[in-house]
Amino acid sequence: AFLNGVSLLHRDVSRDMWCKLWPQLPRYEIPIEGVTNGVHTSSWISHEHHQLYSRVLSGGSNGIPDSCDFAKVADIDDKELWDTHMVRKNKLVSLVRDRLRRQHQRLGSDRTVLEEAGKVLNPEYLTIGFARRFATYKRATLFMRDLERLLELVTDEKIPVQFVFAGKAHQADAHGKEFIKQVARLSMDKRFKNRIIFVEDYNMNVARYLVQGVDVWLNNPIRPLEASGTSGMKAAANGVMNLSVLDGWWVEGYSPEVGWAIGGVEPYNTEEERDYVEAESIYNLIRKVIAPLYYDRGADGLPRGWIKMMKACVQKL
């Protein structure tokens, strides 16, 4: 007897879709509600963050997140939070290198290629993660729209950026498979060497390492096709900020102190215009806002402004 979408935006979209069943009611009275999806935090939070929160936020051994006082996140020492994040980031780098080596061994690659695979990713660089089903509406290839702009981002010597991609397409989804091919092909392009990595054989273990170890979580579906989306919630629990289209749960979660929004909420005239505007938004945000904040270090080497955002992200989301 109860109908609900899986986010407030999904509720509104569903009311528009099904309004003909209630012709006598105005849109806002159509009996479809929104109950926003969530994630099982204990399954996605890293052991290191779990221990830190348990100690500082009075969470108890099994009390994440139920008995945590998240207002106390501000009390966590900046260096301790950053060190915890860097432990996870180094573990992600080790996992990716190990899987790439095994990938190349399976392909019969020579020793020099295997040695190179052991050096991909630099844990000191700004790392952006993207891992999910390669459904076409999730637009995994949007970041590749302007390769010259992308090349500028990843080869900038002062504020370098690296991307880690992972995911699978449904076996009947030819377009999704094509997206995977394009990303994998780009990762082998010598110009982008070691700065764009595609991790094969995506599974829950790889997903965990990614949401716990990257600096920024990228999500750029076609609005309003992402009913809720939950990967960004898993990242937020580990202090990873979201760079996402204002779709699904992110419309409710977004504010400037906890992450970044790609584009806006107004409709576009054409698909071409939408992709152009939102790709430009990604490049500009990374180049002018995200990377400078990440690399803005104090005398102690800590990115204080970034850590402040990490704390706000965990506290609010």
TORBAVO-658961 format. One line per field, with one value per residue: residue number from 1; residue in three letters; x, y, z of N, C-alpha, C in turn. Coordinates in pm, whole numbers. Example, Ala and Ser with C-alpha at 12.3 -4.5 7.8 and 13.67 -1.06 7.14 Angstrom:
<nodes>
nr <- c(1:2) $
rest <- c(ALA:SER) $
nu <- c(1319:1285) $
nv <- c(-569:-225) $
nw <- c(780:708) $
cau <- c(1230:1367) $
cav <- c(-450:-106) $
caw <- c(780:714) $
cu <- c(1320:1290) $
cv <- c(-330:3) $
cw <- c(780:787) $
</nodes>
This chain:
<nodes>
nr <- c(1:2:3:4:5:6:7:8:9:10:11:12:13:14:15:16:17:18:19:20:21:22:23:24:25:26:27:28:29:30:31:32:33:34:35:36:37:38:39:40:41:42:43:44:45:46:47:48:49:50:51:52:53:54:55:56:57:58:59:60:61:62:63:64:65:66:67:68:69:70:71:72:73:74:75:76:77:78:79:80:81:82:83:84:85:86:87:88:89:90:91:92:93:94:95:96:97:98:99:100:101:102:103:104:105:106:107:108:109:110:111:112:113:114:115:116:117:118:119:120:121:122:123:124:125:126:127:128:129:130:131:132:133:134:135:136:137:138:139:140:141:142:143:144:145:146:147:148:149:150:151:152:153:154:155:156:157:158:159:160:161:162:163:164:165:166:167:168:169:170:171:172:173:174:175:176:177:178:179:180:181:182:183:184:185:186:187:188:189:190:191:192:193:194:195:196:197:198:199:200:201:202:203:204:205:206:207:208:209:210:211:212:213:214:215:216:217:218:219:220:221:222:223:224:225:226:227:228:229:230:231:232:233:234:235:236:237:238:239:240:241:242:243:244:245:246:247:248:249:250:251:252:253:254:255:256:257:258:259:260:261:262:263:264:265:266:267:268:269:270:271:272:273:274:275:276:277:278:279:280:281:282:283:284:285:286:287:288:289:290:291:292:293:294:295:296:297:298:299:300:301:302:303:304:305:306:307:308:309:310:311:312:313:314:315:316:317) $
rest <- c(ALA:PHE:LEU:ASN:GLY:VAL:SER:LEU:LEU:HIS:ARG:ASP:VAL:SER:ARG:ASP:MET:TRP:CYS:LYS:LEU:TRP:PRO:GLN:LEU:PRO:ARG:TYR:GLU:ILE:PRO:ILE:GLU:GLY:VAL:THR:ASN:GLY:VAL:HIS:THR:SER:SER:TRP:ILE:SER:HIS:GLU:HIS:HIS:GLN:LEU:TYR:SER:ARG:VAL:LEU:SER:GLY:GLY:SER:ASN:GLY:ILE:PRO:ASP:SER:CYS:ASP:PHE:ALA:LYS:VAL:ALA:ASP:ILE:ASP:ASP:LYS:GLU:LEU:TRP:ASP:THR:HIS:MET:VAL:ARG:LYS:ASN:LYS:LEU:VAL:SER:LEU:VAL:ARG:ASP:ARG:LEU:ARG:ARG:GLN:HIS:GLN:ARG:LEU:GLY:SER:ASP:ARG:THR:VAL:LEU:GLU:GLU:ALA:GLY:LYS:VAL:LEU:ASN:PRO:GLU:TYR:LEU:THR:ILE:GLY:PHE:ALA:ARG:ARG:PHE:ALA:THR:TYR:LYS:ARG:ALA:THR:LEU:PHE:MET:ARG:ASP:LEU:GLU:ARG:LEU:LEU:GLU:LEU:VAL:THR:ASP:GLU:LYS:ILE:PRO:VAL:GLN:PHE:VAL:PHE:ALA:GLY:LYS:ALA:HIS:GLN:ALA:ASP:ALA:HIS:GLY:LYS:GLU:PHE:ILE:LYS:GLN:VAL:ALA:ARG:LEU:SER:MET:ASP:LYS:ARG:PHE:LYS:ASN:ARG:ILE:ILE:PHE:VAL:GLU:ASP:TYR:ASN:MET:ASN:VAL:ALA:ARG:TYR:LEU:VAL:GLN:GLY:VAL:ASP:VAL:TRP:LEU:ASN:ASN:PRO:ILE:ARG:PRO:LEU:GLU:ALA:SER:GLY:THR:SER:GLY:MET:LYS:ALA:ALA:ALA:ASN:GLY:VAL:MET:ASN:LEU:SER:VAL:LEU:ASP:GLY:TRP:TRP:VAL:GLU:GLY:TYR:SER:PRO:GLU:VAL:GLY:TRP:ALA:ILE:GLY:GLY:VAL:GLU:PRO:TYR:ASN:THR:GLU:GLU:GLU:ARG:ASP:TYR:VAL:GLU:ALA:GLU:SER:ILE:TYR:ASN:LEU:ILE:ARG:LYS:VAL:ILE:ALA:PRO:LEU:TYR:TYR:ASP:ARG:GLY:ALA:ASP:GLY:LEU:PRO:ARG:GLY:TRP:ILE:LYS:MET:MET:LYS:ALA:CYS:VAL:GLN:LYS:LEU) $
nu <- c(82:217:403:722:996:1360:1500:1469:1459:1408:1152:1014:1053:926:662:604:616:407:175:-64:-218:-342:-533:-688:-540:-310:44:213:63:43:51:325:617:949:1218:1532:1800:2050:2373:2538:2723:2929:3021:3162:3337:3678:3911:4095:3978:3752:3857:3966:3738:3590:3741:3762:3505:3344:3234:3235:3306:3147:2990:2972:2777:2605:2619:2788:2916:2903:2949:3181:3385:3532:3713:3912:4256:4431:4662:4649:4413:4480:4704:4579:4418:4621:4738:4537:4538:4790:4758:4567:4716:4909:4744:4644:4883:4965:4754:4772:5023:4971:4778:4933:5114:4947:4894:5130:5333:5652:5950:6015:5772:5630:5780:5729:5456:5468:5519:5318:5089:5117:5134:5135:5010:4713:4433:4174:3880:3673:3431:3204:2897:2915:2700:2536:2417:2562:2788:3081:3286:3287:3482:3678:3621:3746:4050:4284:4253:4236:4487:4646:4570:4664:4936:5041:5304:5316:5068:4975:4739:4577:4390:4181:4012:3745:3524:3230:3039:2699:2642:2484:2494:2601:2689:2784:3001:3159:3227:3396:3605:3700:3797:3990:4158:4251:4396:4617:4742:5035:5076:4923:5034:5053:4899:4633:4450:4316:4148:4116:3858:3655:3534:3374:3579:3777:3622:3591:3859:3892:3689:3782:4036:4089:4116:3915:3582:3439:3143:2926:2650:2374:2155:1803:1866:1994:1870:1921:2192:2478:2751:2900:2827:2952:3214:3218:3196:3453:3585:3625:3584:3305:3274:3033:2746:2440:2241:2023:2102:2285:2187:2057:2263:2470:2669:2868:3080:3131:3189:3182:2987:2890:2801:2458:2112:1937:1755:1902:1939:2017:2161:2427:2501:2467:2664:2895:2896:2906:3136:3327:3288:3386:3663:3735:3672:3846:4097:4102:3997:3984:4238:4427:4349:4406:4684:4770:4974:5075:5354:5406:5349:5089:4766:4571:4327:4202:4176:4000:3769:3737:3668:3426:3278:3257:3129:2882:2773) $
nv <- c(-122:108:339:406:604:588:806:1160:1305:1098:1034:1262:1240:997:1060:1230:1044:865:1007:999:802:913:1130:1324:1445:1700:1729:1728:1590:1331:992:892:843:942:750:766:572:384:281:-13:76:-46:-243:-114:74:142:-67:85:342:273:197:443:613:472:512:795:896:780:527:263:-95:-220:-20:140:287:357:435:645:971:1192:1462:1502:1464:1683:1699:1519:1470:1649:1545:1277:1193:1236:1069:824:816:811:564:393:477:401:127:85:156:-49:-273:-220:-220:-485:-629:-539:-635:-911:-920:-858:-1069:-1280:-1216:-1266:-1074:-901:-872:-602:-468:-580:-481:-210:-209:-245:4:183:451:709:750:1003:1172:1350:1152:1020:835:596:369:128:-24:-46:93:262:513:605:717:662:743:1017:1184:1169:1332:1563:1520:1667:1855:1675:1558:1773:1793:1550:1555:1777:1920:2050:2020:1733:1485:1170:891:621:352:117:-160:-335:-442:-527:-848:-840:-583:-405:-143:-60:-234:-137:112:32:-76:159:310:132:121:384:385:246:411:578:848:893:737:546:728:706:443:126:-114:-453:-713:-644:-645:-690:-664:-509:-282:-200:-131:84:279:334:432:630:987:1146:1088:1013:1078:1073:1056:1066:1311:1288:1011:847:680:661:584:471:438:666:724:524:599:848:780:713:948:1042:1271:1365:1417:1504:1472:1650:1446:1171:1066:1268:1522:1575:1542:1714:1998:2296:2265:1995:1862:1851:1983:1877:2060:2184:2201:2266:2194:2077:2189:2013:1681:1694:1951:1915:1716:1853:2081:1957:1799:2000:2123:1927:1920:2189:2218:2027:2128:2399:2416:2170:2026:2241:2286:2038:2024:2236:2289:2310:2420:2188:1996:1911:1905:2129:2263:2075:1860:1972:1977:1701:1626:1766:1636:1368:1426:1543:1379) $
nw <- c(0:-10:-198:-320:-442:-480:-398:-335:-572:-749:-664:-756:-1035:-1077:-1009:-1221:-1427:-1371:-1341:-1483:-1377:-1164:-1239:-1120:-924:-810:-897:-667:-481:-561:-467:-434:-268:-150:-48:44:-79:107:239:373:617:772:605:412:511:582:766:904:919:1059:1310:1388:1400:1592:1818:1847:1806:1989:1920:1995:1970:1776:1688:1457:1211:1410:1688:1684:1747:1525:1514:1644:1466:1394:1598:1543:1499:1250:1120:1190:1066:799:771:809:581:386:433:338:75:-17:4:-193:-421:-415:-456:-717:-869:-831:-948:-1211:-1284:-1277:-1475:-1703:-1698:-1759:-2019:-2131:-2138:-2170:-1955:-1907:-1934:-1723:-1512:-1539:-1481:-1213:-1120:-1161:-1088:-847:-509:-402:-575:-682:-684:-874:-867:-1042:-1049:-1137:-1264:-1615:-1747:-2015:-1960:-1748:-1843:-1871:-2033:-2049:-1940:-2127:-2334:-2438:-2532:-2534:-2327:-2118:-2126:-2052:-1783:-1666:-1712:-1596:-1425:-1180:-1050:-1076:-1196:-1153:-1279:-1180:-1309:-1302:-1361:-1484:-1768:-1846:-1991:-2218:-2298:-2539:-2592:-2343:-2314:-2519:-2417:-2208:-2359:-2483:-2263:-2163:-2384:-2392:-2155:-2232:-2405:-2491:-2432:-2206:-2021:-1727:-1589:-1634:-1538:-1598:-1421:-1443:-1421:-1224:-891:-565:-382:-513:-546:-279:-207:-379:-306:-59:-92:-292:-372:-471:-575:-876:-1056:-1316:-1433:-1673:-1594:-1531:-1473:-1290:-1038:-757:-675:-505:-465:-415:-155:-13:-52:78:348:406:402:145:-112:-321:-670:-864:-1083:-1031:-942:-847:-516:-466:-510:-275:-92:-163:-89:-97:86:118:-117:-482:-755:-1075:-1350:-1361:-1255:-1448:-1752:-2063:-2408:-2608:-2643:-2712:-2626:-2351:-2289:-2362:-2189:-1936:-1945:-1975:-1731:-1556:-1629:-1572:-1297:-1180:-1261:-1175:-918:-756:-779:-714:-444:-328:-353:-204:39:384:594:728:547:522:366:465:402:242:419:598:442:408:668:700:508:609:848:772:566) $
cau <- c(0:304:487:831:1118:1476:1557:1364:1450:1341:1010:958:1053:823:532:584:596:285:68:-190:-299:-415:-557:-757:-450:-192:165:271:-20:46:99:456:710:1091:1298:1664:1883:2168:2466:2573:2851:3032:3075:3238:3435:3805:3944:4167:3882:3665:3928:3978:3606:3551:3814:3739:3364:3274:3151:3237:3368:3056:2892:2981:2780:2486:2638:2894:2883:2978:2987:3317:3485:3617:3817:4018:4379:4447:4768:4604:4315:4553:4785:4485:4382:4737:4753:4443:4578:4904:4706:4504:4824:4968:4646:4639:5009:4965:4658:4824:5130:4909:4714:5035:5169:4851:4903:5264:5415:5793:5990:6011:5631:5595:5846:5653:5329:5496:5548:5206:5029:5202:5042:5137:4933:4567:4381:4030:3832:3545:3409:3061:2848:2937:2577:2566:2375:2660:2885:3218:3384:3269:3608:3766:3559:3848:4174:4389:4232:4266:4632:4696:4547:4743:5080:5082:5409:5294:4947:4937:4617:4573:4256:4171:3880:3714:3381:3189:2914:2611:2689:2404:2504:2712:2741:2862:3128:3237:3283:3510:3714:3757:3875:4106:4248:4315:4494:4738:4798:5163:5067:4857:5094:5059:4814:4495:4464:4193:4167:4026:3792:3597:3452:3350:3707:3834:3535:3626:3988:3876:3613:3857:4172:4107:4093:3789:3496:3376:3015:2867:2540:2283:2046:1783:1854:2048:1761:1982:2338:2526:2896:2952:2804:3058:3337:3206:3220:3597:3642:3653:3487:3237:3263:2920:2628:2336:2141:2011:2117:2378:2109:2029:2386:2569:2685:3005:3186:3150:3220:3166:2876:2916:2684:2351:1989:1851:1761:1981:1865:2053:2256:2561:2524:2481:2794:2999:2895:2943:3277:3403:3274:3480:3801:3758:3672:3970:4214:4102:3948:4015:4383:4497:4319:4477:4829:4799:5029:5139:5495:5412:5317:4949:4670:4474:4196:4147:4138:3879:3658:3718:3596:3287:3218:3221:3036:2748:2717) $
cav <- c(0:226:349:502:608:564:936:1262:1335:982:1052:1363:1184:892:1127:1275:927:790:1101:969:712:997:1254:1423:1500:1779:1647:1713:1502:1193:915:826:915:913:702:762:454:399:168:-73:144:-135:-324:-33:158:70:-104:196:447:215:208:585:663:405:572:939:932:697:434:126:-187:-251:87:225:427:385:506:746:1113:1243:1602:1502:1447:1803:1681:1429:1540:1656:1454:1139:1164:1231:947:712:819:771:418:331:511:315:-9:84:155:-184:-364:-193:-268:-630:-680:-508:-731:-1041:-900:-867:-1205:-1363:-1182:-1304:-954:-922:-829:-455:-430:-620:-386:-84:-228:-233:143:272:533:770:778:1146:1249:1354:1031:1024:699:575:224:94:-87:40:122:377:642:649:794:640:804:1162:1253:1159:1406:1651:1455:1768:1906:1565:1543:1884:1760:1438:1576:1899:1882:2108:1962:1618:1411:1035:831:475:308:-26:-183:-438:-416:-645:-921:-807:-438:-383:-7:-59:-302:-47:213:-31:-83:292:348:43:163:509:354:193:519:620:985:893:623:543:831:656:299:47:-238:-558:-808:-567:-719:-612:-635:-394:-168:-156:-62:212:379:365:478:744:1118:1202:989:1075:1019:1168:999:1162:1346:1230:866:776:688:701:573:454:426:789:717:438:680:954:724:706:1082:1068:1367:1335:1510:1432:1539:1666:1344:1072:1111:1380:1647:1594:1541:1815:2138:2329:2228:1849:1804:1939:1950:1889:2120:2232:2121:2311:2104:2122:2189:1893:1591:1746:2063:1859:1650:1956:2162:1879:1762:2121:2142:1833:1968:2316:2196:1959:2213:2529:2410:2048:2002:2342:2264:1917:2048:2352:2229:2395:2389:2049:1905:1868:1989:2161:2293:1946:1783:2037:1927:1558:1620:1809:1527:1259:1480:1569:1275) $
caw <- c(0:-7:-318:-301:-521:-394:-359:-351:-715:-810:-632:-847:-1170:-1080:-1013:-1359:-1514:-1339:-1304:-1552:-1294:-1068:-1315:-1039:-820:-851:-891:-532:-398:-611:-351:-447:-180:-175:66:-20:-52:191:228:501:640:824:495:316:577:597:905:966:953:1163:1438:1421:1442:1717:1929:1865:1800:2088:1845:2045:1875:1664:1680:1339:1252:1491:1815:1670:1754:1410:1535:1699:1360:1397:1700:1496:1463:1104:1074:1208:960:672:772:789:439:306:448:244:-62:-50:-15:-325:-520:-415:-519:-861:-928:-827:-1047:-1345:-1311:-1309:-1605:-1808:-1697:-1830:-2161:-2178:-2160:-2133:-1821:-1892:-1915:-1586:-1421:-1549:-1411:-1069:-1084:-1196:-982:-744:-397:-367:-674:-670:-748:-894:-891:-1109:-1055:-1132:-1386:-1731:-1820:-2102:-1902:-1648:-1923:-1823:-2124:-2058:-1907:-2245:-2445:-2495:-2490:-2509:-2190:-2026:-2125:-1968:-1642:-1613:-1729:-1526:-1331:-1048:-989:-1158:-1161:-1209:-1274:-1171:-1355:-1293:-1379:-1579:-1840:-1860:-2110:-2336:-2319:-2635:-2577:-2220:-2344:-2602:-2325:-2139:-2458:-2504:-2145:-2159:-2492:-2349:-2050:-2298:-2487:-2432:-2380:-2076:-1951:-1580:-1528:-1644:-1517:-1597:-1346:-1494:-1332:-1113:-795:-443:-316:-584:-513:-143:-210:-449:-229:63:-117:-383:-310:-522:-640:-993:-1095:-1412:-1511:-1738:-1505:-1399:-1492:-1174:-940:-630:-676:-368:-452:-353:-10:40:-52:178:481:423:386:4:-161:-447:-782:-922:-1139:-928:-972:-740:-377:-454:-501:-132:-14:-204:-49:-140:181:125:-247:-598:-844:-1219:-1414:-1273:-1258:-1558:-1868:-2177:-2534:-2683:-2576:-2743:-2534:-2215:-2272:-2371:-2067:-1818:-1958:-1943:-1586:-1493:-1650:-1502:-1152:-1140:-1287:-1106:-779:-680:-772:-632:-302:-284:-348:-118:161:483:621:777:437:526:293:571:344:194:538:651:360:441:796:676:428:699:949:719:478) $
cu <- c(85:393:599:939:1235:1559:1447:1348:1379:1190:946:947:942:683:500:550:458:163:-67:-278:-382:-447:-621:-665:-343:-66:212:186:-23:113:222:553:855:1159:1439:1742:1998:2261:2492:2715:2962:3094:3172:3343:3564:3829:4009:4073:3788:3730:3938:3846:3564:3615:3771:3590:3278:3183:3144:3289:3278:2959:2903:2861:2679:2512:2747:2838:2962:3012:3132:3425:3582:3731:3931:4139:4400:4548:4722:4504:4385:4638:4699:4447:4498:4768:4664:4485:4696:4859:4637:4611:4886:4875:4647:4765:5011:4873:4707:4936:5073:4839:4815:5100:5079:4860:5040:5353:5559:5825:5980:5868:5587:5657:5772:5522:5347:5524:5431:5148:5133:5111:5038:5048:4783:4509:4229:3982:3694:3527:3262:3025:2872:2809:2599:2528:2473:2780:3030:3321:3372:3400:3706:3720:3658:3984:4287:4377:4270:4418:4698:4684:4646:4894:5129:5185:5385:5175:4897:4814:4628:4433:4267:4027:3866:3565:3355:3060:2830:2647:2608:2415:2625:2773:2828:2999:3220:3302:3406:3630:3783:3845:4002:4208:4323:4422:4624:4806:4924:5157:5011:4916:5100:4974:4666:4505:4326:4221:4065:3958:3740:3514:3439:3480:3774:3754:3571:3756:3975:3803:3687:3989:4190:4083:3956:3713:3418:3249:2946:2757:2462:2168:1915:1774:1913:1946:1814:2133:2386:2677:2956:2932:2913:3188:3333:3234:3369:3665:3682:3544:3430:3246:3155:2815:2520:2217:2133:2025:2200:2307:2082:2158:2478:2556:2832:3114:3212:3187:3191:3055:2918:2790:2581:2229:1899:1865:1843:1896:1891:2148:2399:2597:2549:2620:2908:3010:2948:3087:3366:3402:3373:3623:3830:3763:3802:4088:4218:4065:4006:4166:4456:4471:4398:4625:4867:4844:5089:5284:5512:5376:5173:4860:4553:4334:4125:4096:4012:3755:3630:3635:3449:3210:3170:3112:2895:2689:2708) $
cv <- c(126:224:447:489:594:690:1038:1300:1222:987:1149:1311:1079:952:1177:1157:864:878:1068:874:789:1132:1364:1493:1591:1695:1622:1625:1357:1105:828:907:881:868:678:638:487:282:112:-28:48:-223:-246:56:78:36:13:308:400:231:354:641:603:474:717:973:849:595:295:32:-216:-137:181:192:459:469:612:886:1183:1391:1611:1482:1565:1787:1590:1512:1534:1554:1309:1100:1148:1104:823:702:768:622:348:358:423:171:-21:76:16:-283:-346:-246:-421:-688:-653:-605:-867:-1037:-924:-1004:-1298:-1340:-1219:-1186:-978:-854:-677:-406:-464:-525:-253:-93:-213:-92:237:338:584:807:925:1229:1245:1238:1034:885:698:425:194:10:8:51:251:510:693:719:782:712:957:1237:1253:1250:1501:1600:1553:1825:1801:1547:1652:1851:1658:1460:1704:1863:1935:2045:1843:1544:1272:976:680:436:158:-42:-294:-393:-544:-714:-890:-659:-408:-245:4:-124:-212:63:157:-37:53:335:263:84:290:482:299:297:573:760:989:786:644:650:795:504:235:-86:-341:-635:-742:-657:-636:-576:-513:-268:-112:-76:76:315:418:436:595:875:1174:1091:1058:1001:1116:1106:1109:1188:1342:1077:785:788:728:700:561:451:549:793:633:515:783:904:719:842:1115:1159:1326:1452:1450:1525:1544:1574:1248:1133:1238:1516:1680:1610:1658:1946:2171:2286:2078:1785:1903:1889:1974:1946:2166:2142:2160:2215:2164:2115:2062:1806:1641:1860:2012:1800:1752:2032:2082:1828:1881:2148:2052:1885:2093:2299:2130:2055:2336:2523:2291:2027:2111:2325:2145:1945:2170:2300:2334:2354:2244:1946:1859:1961:2027:2189:2167:1865:1841:1989:1780:1544:1658:1702:1413:1305:1490:1447:1139) $
cw <- c(0:-131:-291:-407:-426:-369:-382:-498:-788:-783:-733:-990:-1183:-1082:-1153:-1451:-1495:-1311:-1370:-1472:-1190:-1134:-1230:-939:-880:-828:-747:-440:-448:-505:-378:-364:-219:-46:11:22:43:167:368:534:683:715:408:379:596:744:977:1006:1065:1301:1483:1472:1575:1837:1955:1875:1896:2022:1903:1938:1755:1635:1563:1249:1362:1616:1807:1684:1644:1420:1583:1593:1361:1498:1655:1455:1311:1053:1084:1098:826:663:749:642:354:319:346:99:-107:-73:-152:-435:-530:-484:-670:-928:-936:-935:-1190:-1381:-1353:-1445:-1717:-1813:-1778:-1981:-2219:-2206:-2113:-1999:-1802:-1868:-1773:-1484:-1421:-1472:-1260:-1025:-1113:-1070:-881:-628:-356:-460:-640:-751:-752:-934:-958:-1120:-1038:-1254:-1502:-1812:-1898:-2036:-1796:-1712:-1872:-1909:-2131:-2032:-2024:-2359:-2515:-2448:-2465:-2367:-2087:-2014:-2041:-1820:-1590:-1625:-1662:-1418:-1190:-977:-1071:-1104:-1223:-1186:-1263:-1206:-1335:-1315:-1479:-1649:-1838:-1991:-2235:-2373:-2408:-2618:-2452:-2241:-2427:-2517:-2253:-2233:-2474:-2387:-2138:-2266:-2454:-2244:-2109:-2387:-2419:-2373:-2238:-1983:-1800:-1512:-1540:-1641:-1524:-1529:-1394:-1381:-1204:-1022:-666:-372:-379:-550:-376:-143:-275:-364:-101:35:-211:-307:-347:-594:-752:-1031:-1190:-1498:-1583:-1640:-1582:-1402:-1377:-1061:-802:-643:-532:-354:-385:-203:56:50:61:319:513:400:244:-51:-298:-544:-870:-982:-1030:-960:-854:-601:-365:-452:-353:-51:-41:-128:-74:-42:186:-9:-359:-690:-989:-1284:-1313:-1284:-1376:-1678:-1982:-2304:-2614:-2601:-2595:-2646:-2392:-2194:-2275:-2239:-1948:-1825:-1924:-1792:-1511:-1506:-1568:-1351:-1106:-1150:-1195:-959:-702:-666:-692:-482:-248:-264:-264:19:253:502:666:670:433:444:385:515:298:313:602:575:389:568:777:601:517:796:894:647:545) $
</nodes>
